[in-house]
């Protein structure tokens, strides 16, 4: 597939889910600041304590906030900043540089961390094809490896009491998982060198009455080089009883852990979106104090020591 072709969709079945268009940066920051949420340090591995589910979630951030905020800070610096403003700008830039991946993923409900997927995996030169970009089939392999890690994380770190059952889900022994459909939506072509991080999340809250026989996962492949999502995948997974040769209901231990995971996803989403909205507020404050004022004059520098 040529590198400049538009986004391509492949897979057995298309889902009806869609991502709403994000509001403007000003509207986003204003809406988020009005929510009654307590400010806490962001953590993708937040505890299960959370605000009531009835509380309104902060709106999703603007799609290009990672590149937009540094550009806006650059304009502020061009008009001149005092020591406090420079320190404030540096703090925003430092947060974006060190936390962009966690904030970007968590703002959509993806829980980050090496045990939950693929973390900072190097793209191999051989994964590119004759069109000089990463071949599409590799994204399915990235998602597969991340999905195995996502399941294994429950066995080792989250629910060791049912370690055996979690591990058996990845083997044809008793109750296991079978992929019913897998769809990929490619956003832009990645090339070597680059790193990726790949995360999964539950698309919806699990229902226990009656217990479902399948569930949906969303997956994102993040490009470190571009600080963007390079591919989105949707996975429809069936719970299969290999002894009976047919699908079966989700075991109770899975229902319990998926319920807890859903709560963590929602809490991480709220915290990340609130954190991003406050970055926007800091940048808007800088803009009001620098170029967005009646007496603003752009600092073009000076020719010190020039000829008279």
C-alpha positions in Angstrom: 0.0 0.0 0.0 1.6 3.3 -1.0 2.6 5.5 1.9 0.3 8.4 1.0 -2.9 6.5 0.5 -5.8 7.6 2.8 -6.8 5.7 5.9 -7.6 2.1 5.0 -10.0 -0.1 6.9 -9.7 -3.9 6.9 -11.3 -6.7 8.8 -14.3 -9.0 8.9 -16.8 -6.7 10.4 -17.1 -3.0 10.9 -18.3 -1.6 14.2 -20.7 1.2 14.7 -18.4 3.0 17.3 -17.1 6.4 16.3 -15.0 9.1 17.9 -16.8 12.3 18.4 -15.3 15.5 17.1 -13.4 17.3 19.9 -14.4 20.8 21.0 -12.2 23.8 20.5 -9.3 24.2 23.0 -11.0 27.1 24.7 -14.3 25.3 25.0 -12.5 22.2 26.2 -10.6 24.0 29.0 -13.7 25.9 30.0 -15.9 22.8 30.3 -13.2 20.9 32.2 -12.6 23.6 34.7 -16.3 23.6 35.6 -16.3 20.0 36.6 -16.3 19.2 40.3 -13.3 17.0 40.3 -10.4 17.1 42.8 -7.0 17.7 41.5 -4.7 14.7 42.0 -1.4 13.7 40.5 -2.1 11.7 37.4 -1.5 7.9 37.5 -2.5 5.4 34.9 -2.5 2.8 37.7 -4.9 4.7 39.9 -6.6 3.0 42.8 -10.1 1.7 42.5 -11.6 4.5 44.6 -13.3 7.0 42.3 -16.1 9.5 42.0 -19.6 8.2 41.5 -20.2 7.0 37.9 -23.0 9.5 37.6 -20.5 12.4 37.5 -19.9 13.9 34.1 -16.6 12.9 32.5 -14.4 15.8 31.3 -14.7 16.3 27.6 -12.0 14.7 25.3 -9.0 17.0 24.6 -8.5 18.5 21.2 -6.9 16.0 18.8 -3.7 17.8 18.2 -3.0 19.1 21.7 0.5 17.5 22.0 1.8 19.6 19.0 -0.5 22.5 19.4 0.4 23.5 23.0 4.2 23.8 22.3 3.5 25.9 19.2 1.3 28.3 21.2 4.0 28.5 23.9 6.5 29.4 21.2 4.4 32.4 20.1 4.2 33.5 23.7 8.0 33.4 24.0 8.3 35.4 20.8 6.5 38.3 22.4 8.7 38.1 25.5 8.3 36.4 28.9 9.5 37.3 32.3 11.2 34.7 34.6 7.9 33.4 36.1 6.3 33.0 32.7 9.4 31.2 31.3 9.3 28.8 34.3 5.5 28.2 33.7 6.1 27.5 30.0 9.0 25.2 30.8 6.8 23.2 33.2 4.1 22.7 30.5 6.7 21.6 27.9 8.3 19.3 30.5 5.0 17.6 31.2 4.3 17.1 27.5 7.7 15.7 26.9 7.7 13.2 29.7 4.0 12.3 30.1 2.5 12.7 26.6 2.2 8.9 26.1 0.4 8.3 29.4 -1.8 11.3 29.1 -2.8 10.6 25.4 -3.6 7.0 26.1 -5.4 7.5 29.5 -7.5 10.4 28.1 -9.3 7.6 26.1 -9.4 5.2 29.0 -6.3 3.1 28.1 -4.3 1.9 31.2 -0.6 2.2 30.5 2.4 0.4 31.9 4.7 -2.3 30.5 2.7 -5.1 32.1 -0.5 -4.0 30.3 0.7 -4.2 26.7 3.8 -3.3 24.7 5.9 -0.5 26.1 8.6 1.3 24.0 9.1 -1.5 21.5 11.7 -0.7 18.8 10.4 -0.9 15.2 12.7 -3.3 13.2 14.0 -2.2 9.9 12.8 -5.5 8.4 9.2 -4.7 9.3 9.1 -2.1 6.5 8.0 -3.3 3.0 8.7 -2.3 -0.5 6.7 0.9 0.0 9.2 2.0 2.7 6.8 2.0 5.6 5.8 -0.6 8.2 3.8 -3.3 6.5 0.1 -3.4 7.6 0.3 -7.0 8.8 2.7 -6.0 11.6 0.1 -4.0 13.4 -2.0 -7.1 13.9 1.1 -8.8 15.4 1.7 -5.8 17.7 -1.9 -6.0 18.9 -1.6 -9.7 19.4 1.5 -9.4 21.6 0.0 -6.6 23.6 -3.2 -8.5 24.1 -1.4 -11.5 25.5 0.5 -9.2 27.9 -2.8 -7.6 28.8 -4.3 -11.0 29.8 -1.1 -12.2 31.4 -1.0 -9.1 33.6 -4.2 -10.3 35.3 -2.6 -13.7 36.0 0.6 -12.3 37.5 -0.1 -8.9 39.0 -3.8 -8.3 39.4 -5.5 -11.6 40.2 -2.9 -14.2 41.2 -5.5 -16.2 43.0 -6.8 -17.3 39.6 -3.5 -17.4 37.9 -4.0 -20.8 36.4 -7.4 -19.9 34.9 -6.0 -16.7 33.4 -3.1 -18.5 31.8 -5.4 -21.2 30.4 -7.3 -18.5 28.5 -4.4 -18.3 26.2 -4.3 -22.0 25.5 -6.7 -24.7 24.1 -7.1 -26.5 27.4 -10.4 -25.6 29.0 -12.0 -22.1 28.7 -10.1 -20.0 26.3 -10.4 -16.9 24.0 -11.0 -17.0 20.2 -10.8 -13.9 18.0 -14.1 -13.6 16.1 -13.2 -10.4 14.2 -10.4 -7.9 14.1 -10.4 -4.5 12.3 -7.6 -2.1 11.8 -7.9 1.6 11.0 -4.5 3.0 9.9 -3.9 6.6 10.6 -0.5 7.3 9.0 2.5 5.2 7.8 5.3 4.5 10.3 8.8 4.1 9.2 12.1 2.9 10.8 13.5 4.2 13.2 10.6 4.5 15.6 9.3 3.1 18.9 5.8 2.0 19.6 3.6 1.5 22.7 0.5 -0.6 22.4 -2.4 -0.6 24.8 -5.8 -2.3 25.1 -9.0 -1.4 26.9 -12.5 -2.7 27.4 -14.9 -0.9 25.1 -17.9 -1.2 27.5 -18.7 -2.1 31.0 -19.2 -5.9 31.4 -22.7 -7.1 32.2 -23.1 -10.0 34.6 -26.8 -10.8 34.2 -26.6 -12.9 32.1 -22.9 -13.3 31.8 -21.7 -12.5 28.2 -20.1 -15.0 26.0 -17.9 -12.4 24.2 -16.4 -9.0 24.8 -14.8 -6.2 22.8 -11.4 -4.6 23.2 -10.1 -1.4 21.6 -6.4 -1.2 20.9 -4.1 1.7 20.0 -0.6 1.7 18.5 1.3 4.9 19.5 4.3 6.2 17.5 6.9 7.7 19.8 8.5 9.6 16.9 5.3 11.4 16.0 3.6 11.3 19.4 0.5 10.2 17.7 -1.8 7.2 17.3 -0.7 5.4 14.2 -3.3 2.7 14.2 -6.6 1.8 16.0 -7.8 -1.8 16.2 -11.1 -3.2 17.3 -11.2 -6.8 18.6 -14.3 -9.0 19.0 -13.4 -11.9 21.3 -15.4 -15.0 22.0 -15.1 -17.0 25.3 -14.8 -20.6 24.1 -15.1 -24.0 25.9 -12.6 -26.3 24.2 -13.9 -29.3 26.1 -17.4 -28.8 24.7 -16.4 -27.3 21.4 -18.5 -24.2 21.6 -18.8 -20.8 23.2 -19.6 -20.4 26.8 -20.4 -17.7 29.4 -17.7 -15.5 30.9 -16.3 -17.0 34.1 -17.0 -15.1 37.3 -13.4 -14.3 38.0 -13.2 -12.6 34.6 -16.4 -10.6 35.3 -15.0 -9.4 38.6 -11.7 -8.3 37.2 -13.2 -6.7 34.1 -15.6 -4.7 36.4 -12.6 -3.4 38.3 -10.7 -2.7 35.1 -13.6 -0.7 33.8 -13.6 1.5 36.9 -9.9 2.1 36.6 -10.3 3.0 32.9 -12.9 5.6 33.8 -10.9 7.0 36.6 -7.7 7.3 34.5 -9.7 8.9 31.7 -11.1 11.6 34.1 -7.7 12.3 35.7 -5.9 12.5 32.4 -8.5 14.8 30.7 -8.5 17.1 33.7 -4.7 17.2 33.7 -4.6 18.1 30.0 -7.3 20.8 30.5 -5.1 22.4 33.1 -2.2 22.4 30.7 -4.5 24.3 28.3 -5.4 26.8 31.1 -1.7 27.5 31.8 -1.0 28.1 28.1 -4.1 30.4 27.8 -2.9 32.4 30.9 0.5 32.8 29.2 -1.2 34.0 26.0 -3.3 36.6 27.9 -0.1 37.9 29.6 2.0 38.0 26.4 0.7 38.4 22.9 -3.0 38.5 23.6 -3.1 41.9 25.1 -3.6 45.4 23.7 0.0 46.6 24.2 1.7 43.4 23.0 4.8 43.9 20.8 6.7 40.9 19.3 10.2 40.6 20.6 12.4 40.6 17.4 15.7 40.7 19.3 18.3 43.3 19.1 21.6 43.9 17.2 23.8 44.5 20.2 27.2 45.9 19.2 26.1 46.6 15.7 27.7 49.4 13.5 26.5 52.9 14.3 
